Amino acid sequence: MKKILLVGLGEKLRKARIEARLSILQVARKAGVSVASISKIEQSKMVPTINMLLRIVRVYNQPPSFFIDEKTSEFEYYFTKPNERRNVSYYSNGKAQKGVDETISAPFASGIVDAGIITLYPKVPSFGYKLTHDGEEVAYCLKGKIKVALDRKRIMLEPGDSIHFDAKIPHNYDNVGSQEAKVIYFTSFKKKSIK
């Protein structure tokens, strides 16, 4: 199995930002990530989720592989308790907190699958941007009412509903109910050929 090594990731991202002549604030706004998170990642004090890394590297017009190294490892499993998960706060317009993404997959274990539980707070507007990446995404609604935006289409998810889509389609999730909503997602970054 391959393992993605994060050694030097923060420094590579910092150099890319300097070469692009961007401030931490500008990168944070373009990527939809908090200024504090960008700063911690560049100082190697925080490990970004795959989705967060995708948003950041898109600002520099580089693939994630440009910033990380792949090596063979003996990775077998990754176990976490709910209070041990890496949490990434989402923000809307830099003010209201939209929700929290709890990563449940191993950090960069193989780079093929990312999974997490997103908690979306009610009455917080969307970021105004949609995420795109290679591979596919599956989402399953655990709680509340969630609007999935797929380019110009809107699909409503209620508890028990699921959706599977091509992740190259610009997409995002919004809580359209009056209560907290939760969705579990799985993202693949390499498509399998069907024979």
C-alpha positions in Angstrom: 0.0 0.0 0.0 1.1 3.6 -0.5 1.2 6.2 2.2 1.2 9.9 1.6 4.0 11.6 3.5 3.3 15.0 4.9 6.9 15.8 5.6 7.6 19.3 4.3 3.9 19.9 3.2 3.6 23.1 5.2 6.8 24.5 3.8 5.8 23.6 0.2 2.5 25.3 0.7 4.1 28.4 2.1 6.6 28.6 -0.8 3.8 28.2 -3.3 1.9 31.1 -1.6 4.9 33.3 -1.6 5.6 32.5 -5.3 2.0 33.3 -6.1 2.4 36.6 -4.3 -0.6 35.9 -2.1 -1.1 36.7 1.6 -2.5 34.1 4.1 -5.7 36.1 4.2 -6.1 36.0 0.3 -5.4 32.2 0.3 -7.9 31.7 3.1 -10.6 33.6 1.3 -10.0 31.9 -2.1 -9.9 28.4 -0.5 -12.8 28.9 2.0 -10.5 28.0 4.9 -9.9 30.0 8.0 -6.7 32.2 8.2 -5.7 30.3 11.4 -5.9 27.0 9.6 -3.7 28.2 6.7 -1.2 29.5 9.2 -1.1 26.3 11.2 -0.8 24.1 8.1 2.1 26.2 6.8 3.8 25.9 10.2 3.2 22.1 10.2 1.1 22.5 13.4 -2.1 21.1 11.7 -2.7 18.3 9.2 -5.3 19.3 6.6 -8.0 16.9 5.5 -8.0 15.9 1.8 -10.9 18.2 1.0 -9.2 21.1 2.7 -5.9 20.4 0.8 -7.8 20.2 -2.5 -9.3 23.6 -1.8 -5.9 25.1 -0.9 -3.9 23.7 -3.8 -6.6 24.8 -6.3 -5.7 28.4 -5.4 -2.1 27.6 -6.7 -3.4 25.7 -9.8 -1.4 22.6 -8.8 -2.4 19.0 -8.3 -2.2 17.7 -4.7 0.7 15.4 -5.8 2.8 18.5 -6.3 2.8 19.0 -2.6 3.1 15.5 -1.2 5.2 12.4 -1.6 4.1 8.8 -2.0 5.9 5.9 -0.5 5.2 2.2 0.2 4.0 1.5 3.8 2.5 -1.2 5.9 -0.7 0.7 6.6 -3.3 -1.7 8.0 -6.0 0.3 9.8 -6.8 3.6 11.4 -9.1 3.7 14.5 -10.5 6.8 16.2 -13.0 7.6 19.0 -15.5 10.5 18.3 -13.5 12.9 20.5 -10.2 12.1 18.7 -11.4 13.0 15.2 -9.7 15.9 13.3 -12.3 18.6 13.1 -12.3 21.3 10.4 -14.6 24.3 10.9 -16.2 25.7 7.8 -17.0 29.4 7.6 -19.4 31.5 5.5 -18.2 35.0 4.5 -15.5 34.7 7.2 -18.1 35.3 10.0 -20.8 32.7 10.7 -19.7 29.2 11.3 -21.5 26.9 8.8 -20.6 23.6 10.3 -17.9 21.0 11.2 -16.3 18.3 9.0 -15.1 15.4 11.2 -12.7 13.2 9.2 -13.2 9.5 9.8 -10.7 8.2 7.2 -7.0 7.8 7.9 -5.0 11.0 7.1 -3.5 10.4 3.7 -3.4 6.6 4.2 -3.5 5.9 0.4 -4.9 9.0 -1.1 -7.7 6.9 -2.7 -10.6 7.4 -0.3 -11.6 10.2 2.1 -14.6 10.0 4.4 -16.1 12.2 7.0 -19.2 13.4 8.9 -20.4 16.9 8.1 -22.5 18.7 10.7 -24.3 21.6 9.1 -25.8 24.3 11.4 -29.2 25.8 10.5 -29.8 29.2 9.0 -26.2 29.8 7.8 -25.9 30.7 4.1 -23.8 28.8 1.6 -20.2 29.7 0.9 -21.1 30.8 -2.5 -18.6 28.4 -4.1 -18.7 24.8 -5.1 -16.0 22.2 -4.7 -14.8 20.0 -7.6 -12.2 17.2 -7.6 -11.4 14.0 -9.5 -13.2 10.7 -8.6 -16.7 10.1 -7.2 -18.5 11.1 -4.0 -21.2 9.3 -2.1 -23.3 11.1 0.6 -25.8 9.6 3.1 -28.1 11.9 5.1 -28.0 11.0 8.8 -30.1 13.8 10.2 -32.1 16.9 9.0 -32.7 18.2 5.5 -29.8 18.8 3.2 -29.7 20.4 -0.2 -27.0 19.0 -2.5 -26.1 21.5 -5.2 -24.7 19.7 -8.3 -23.8 22.5 -10.7 -27.3 24.0 -11.4 -29.3 21.0 -10.1 -30.6 20.8 -6.5 -31.3 17.5 -4.8 -33.0 17.3 -1.4 -31.7 14.7 1.1 -33.6 13.6 4.2 -32.6 10.9 6.7 -31.9 7.7 4.9 -31.5 9.3 1.5 -28.2 9.0 -0.4 -26.6 10.3 -3.5 -23.6 9.1 -5.6 -22.2 11.5 -8.2 -19.2 12.4 -10.3 -17.1 14.8 -8.1 -16.0 16.8 -11.1 -19.4 18.3 -11.1 -19.3 21.5 -8.9 -21.0 20.6 -5.7 -21.7 21.6 -2.1 -24.1 20.8 0.8 -26.5 23.2 2.6 -28.8 22.7 5.6 -32.2 23.9 4.5 -34.0 22.8 7.7 -34.5 24.6 11.0 -32.5 22.0 12.9 -28.9 20.8 12.8 -28.2 18.4 9.9 -25.6 15.6 9.4 -24.3 13.9 6.3 -21.7 11.2 6.0 -19.6 11.2 2.8 -17.1 9.0 1.0 -14.9 10.4 -1.7 -12.8 8.4 -4.1 -9.9 10.0 -5.9 -9.1 7.2 -8.5 -11.8 5.8 -10.7 -11.9 2.0 -11.2 -12.3 0.7 -14.7 -15.4 -1.5 -15.2 -14.7 -4.7 -17.3 
